[in-house]
Amino acid sequence: MIHYLIIGHACDEEQTWMHLMFNDEQPDEYLEKKFTNHVLKELGLLFEKEVYIDFIIKSKNSMVINHG
């Protein structure tokens, strides 16, 4: 199992993150598209807003994410 932690933000919005797991490695373009769609949906935006990827962290081990 491969874990991905994607950290980024939409233009003029707070930084956010998304954790994804896959059996195989995924291309960055696919991960960026998933993150962009997730961010725009969470913000309730029906139009395109620029979304920036700050980090993509990949691990073969489980990740512990501290929200606090």
NORTA-V783291 format. One record per backbone hydrogen bond with DSSP energy under -0.5 kcal/mol. CO is the residue of the C=O (numbers start at 1). NH is the residue of the N-H. E is the energy in kcal/mol with one decimal. If there is no record, write none. Layout:
co->CO nh->NH e->E
co->CO nh->NH e->E
This chain:
co->2 nh->22 e->-2.3
co->3 nh->59 e->-2.5
co->4 nh->6 e->-0.5
co->4 nh->20 e->-2.6
co->5 nh->7 e->-0.5
co->5 nh->57 e->-2.9
co->6 nh->18 e->-1.9
co->7 nh->54 e->-2.6
co->7 nh->55 e->-2.2
co->8 nh->16 e->-3.3
co->9 nh->52 e->-3.5
co->10 nh->13 e->-2.2
co->14 nh->10 e->-0.5
co->16 nh->8 e->-2.4
co->18 nh->6 e->-2.9
co->20 nh->4 e->-3.0
co->22 nh->2 e->-3.4
co->27 nh->30 e->-0.5
co->27 nh->31 e->-1.9
co->28 nh->32 e->-3.0
co->29 nh->33 e->-2.0
co->30 nh->34 e->-2.3
co->31 nh->35 e->-2.4
co->32 nh->36 e->-2.7
co->33 nh->37 e->-2.5
co->34 nh->38 e->-2.2
co->35 nh->39 e->-2.8
co->36 nh->40 e->-2.5
co->37 nh->41 e->-2.1
co->38 nh->42 e->-2.6
co->39 nh->43 e->-2.0
co->40 nh->45 e->-2.6
co->41 nh->44 e->-1.1
co->44 nh->46 e->-0.5
co->50 nh->11 e->-2.8
co->52 nh->9 e->-2.3
co->52 nh->54 e->-0.6
co->55 nh->7 e->-2.6
co->57 nh->5 e->-2.6
co->59 nh->3 e->-3.4
co->63 nh->65 e->-0.6
co->64 nh->66 e->-0.6
co->65 nh->67 e->-0.7
